[in-house]
C-alpha cells in the first residue's frame, strides 16, 4: 500500500541517554560515517541527532542522543551486515565510541513503505544530504494489527502529505530478524519518518491547520495501546 517505488528493509538503532546527557562528538560522527559507508549492500544511511522545534508533543520523552536508520534492499543483506561477522559489528565495539558511552542501545528491523508527496519529485533513493526528520514510533500493540494497518495505510499518509513543506513519507512495520549484536531488541508496532528541509519547516508544519486533520484521524484509529512518541531530529543522509 506504498507508492510502489521502494519496499526496502530498514534497521533502526537508538542510543538513548541514561541520565548523563551529552551529545555525539564530531570525531565519533566522522568515524561512524566511515563505518557505515563501508557496509556491503547498504542502500542509504540516515544519521539523526536531536533538533529543537516548536508545535505540540513537547512532553514526549527526550529524543535519543543518536538514531540511525540504515536501509537495505533485502532482509538477508541486512542480516549479513548485523550478523556475528558482519560489518556493523564495529558499531558495538566497546570503547570505540566515547561520546556514546553510557547510552541505552536498542534496535529493530522493519519493512519500509514509501508514500508519494504531491509536487515533490525527489526520489527517496536520493535523499537530500541534510534535512530534519520527524521520527515517530508506536511502542504498544493494536487490538487487531491487520485492521490497524488497513486503516492507517489507507488514511494517514494522504493526510501527512498535506503538511506544508513535507518532503517524504516513510512508514515502517514489523518483521522478525536475526543478528549477532549485544543490544536490546525492541518490537514497536510501527514507526514513521517524515522529512522536512530544516527545523523551521518542521515547526511550521506542526503549527499548521493540517496537523488538526491528523489529530482528528488519530482519534479514529482502530483500538491500540501504548500511544506514540515523537522525536524531531537533524538528519544527515549518506549514500555509499
LINLIN-V334599 format. One record per run of one state. SS is the DSSP state (2 for helix, 1 for strand, 0 for the rest). FROM is the first residue (numbers start at 0). LEN is the number of residues. If there is no record, write none. Layout:
BEGIN
SS:FROM:LEN + SS:FROM:LEN
END
This chain:
BEGIN
0:0:8 + 1:8:8 + 0:16:9 + 2:25:12 + 0:37:4 + 1:41:9 + 0:50:15 + 1:65:7 + 0:72:2 + 2:74:8 + 0:82:4 + 2:86:6 + 0:92:5 + 2:97:3 + 0:100:3 + 1:103:12 + 0:115:14 + 1:129:9 + 0:138:3 + 1:141:1 + 0:142:2 + 2:144:16 + 0:160:7 + 1:167:7 + 0:174:9 + 1:183:2 + 0:185:4 + 1:189:7 + 0:196:2 + 2:198:8 + 0:206:3 + 2:209:9 + 0:218:5 + 1:223:1 + 0:224:4 + 1:228:10 + 0:238:2
END
